[in-house]
Amino acid sequence: MDFAANAYLQTYRTPYKYGAPVLAGSGKPGSFDALAVDAPFIFFHNGQFHMTYIGFDGEGYQTALATSGDLLHWERKGVILSRKTPGAWDSIGAAGVWIILEDNELDTLPRLKKIDGKYWMVYHSYPQTGYEAGPAEICLAWTEDETLMNWTRLEQPVFSWKDGADWEKGGLYKSCVVTHNNRYYMFYNAKTEGEPWLEQTGAAFSEDLLHWERCPRNPLLPVSPGCWDSMFVSDPWVVHSGNQWLNFYYGFDGRHAQDGLAVSEDLLHWQKCEGPLLSHGQAGELDGTHAHKACVLRHNGVLYHFYCAVRPWREGDATNCGGEFRCITVAASAPFQ
């Protein structure tokens, strides 16, 4: 890592952790979020902050919406992508992880972009019952509803592992879509087949959101053997700041998942910063096991880094997902008031 990359790592650190969930699962049997919540996506819409997030109930993911006036206290609005009836390709669930934005500038509030009068969400779905079970594929949903509560899904995936390379034959995970030079860039992480598997990040391009061409240089962000991201380079969060593109991704070494940073001038050639940007906490802390799956925005001069925090389950926790307590929390560049 050169000096310039190191400077970026220092610029985007958020050392002040909130230390408590801003959103946790309900723990209610039969609820979509009975066991966990995950994958925050935050934007500003109709005078409020909104968060899409996914809940897990033991069968699969479903997507919900919450709103906030201060980024710390969130009001749940309800499920917006639910489980379909058997027979559909996405009948197990739908993990909504990104809505296309007006621009991808980190220093302005993220606002939704209308394309042909519609807002467009990217989601993925796993084919088998259980926690991220089976090889997932990527699809789109759209809405004209300004409350964002009613979405229509396309009938079939727009992007699949089935015609991918070996590094993605195990299935696809989170994707994010940015617009650059009148072209859509979709960044996504995918896994190899077998166990243990590797997860790495690649890109695909489109003119219409429906037909995608893979980048021949994939994976653009591979794992780094022997390092903190030796097994996973996952869950891209791509934004623009100054003259650089930033990818807040998470790395995993077999023990801990932590958020890192890579920088690029052209969205194709990426340089990883050395070491985690946001590290896991001490044993017993909210993020003692993992601090990962970034959602990063700036508000009133403060950088907010939302993420999924994981620690071992203990008596009194609202939810228990395979022996873990998983929730959404936040860190910031300035102390919380």
Secondary structure as GFF3:
##gff-version 3
##sequence-region A 1 337
A	DSSP	alpha_helix	3	11	.	.	.	ID=ss1
A	DSSP	beta_strand	16	17	.	.	.	ID=ss2
A	DSSP	beta_strand	23	24	.	.	.	ID=ss3
A	DSSP	beta_strand	36	45	.	.	.	ID=ss4
A	DSSP	beta_strand	48	56	.	.	.	ID=ss5
A	DSSP	beta_strand	61	68	.	.	.	ID=ss6
A	DSSP	beta_strand	74	81	.	.	.	ID=ss7
A	DSSP	beta_strand	95	99	.	.	.	ID=ss8
A	DSSP	beta_strand	119	125	.	.	.	ID=ss9
A	DSSP	beta_strand	137	143	.	.	.	ID=ss10
A	DSSP	beta_strand	152	153	.	.	.	ID=ss11
A	DSSP	three_ten_helix	161	163	.	.	.	ID=ss12
A	DSSP	three_ten_helix	166	168	.	.	.	ID=ss13
A	DSSP	beta_strand	171	180	.	.	.	ID=ss14
A	DSSP	beta_strand	183	191	.	.	.	ID=ss15
A	DSSP	beta_strand	199	206	.	.	.	ID=ss16
A	DSSP	beta_strand	213	214	.	.	.	ID=ss17
A	DSSP	beta_strand	232	234	.	.	.	ID=ss18
A	DSSP	beta_strand	238	241	.	.	.	ID=ss19
A	DSSP	beta_strand	244	252	.	.	.	ID=ss20
A	DSSP	beta_strand	257	264	.	.	.	ID=ss21
A	DSSP	beta_strand	270	272	.	.	.	ID=ss22
A	DSSP	beta_strand	290	299	.	.	.	ID=ss23
A	DSSP	beta_strand	302	312	.	.	.	ID=ss24
A	DSSP	beta_strand	324	332	.	.	.	ID=ss25
###
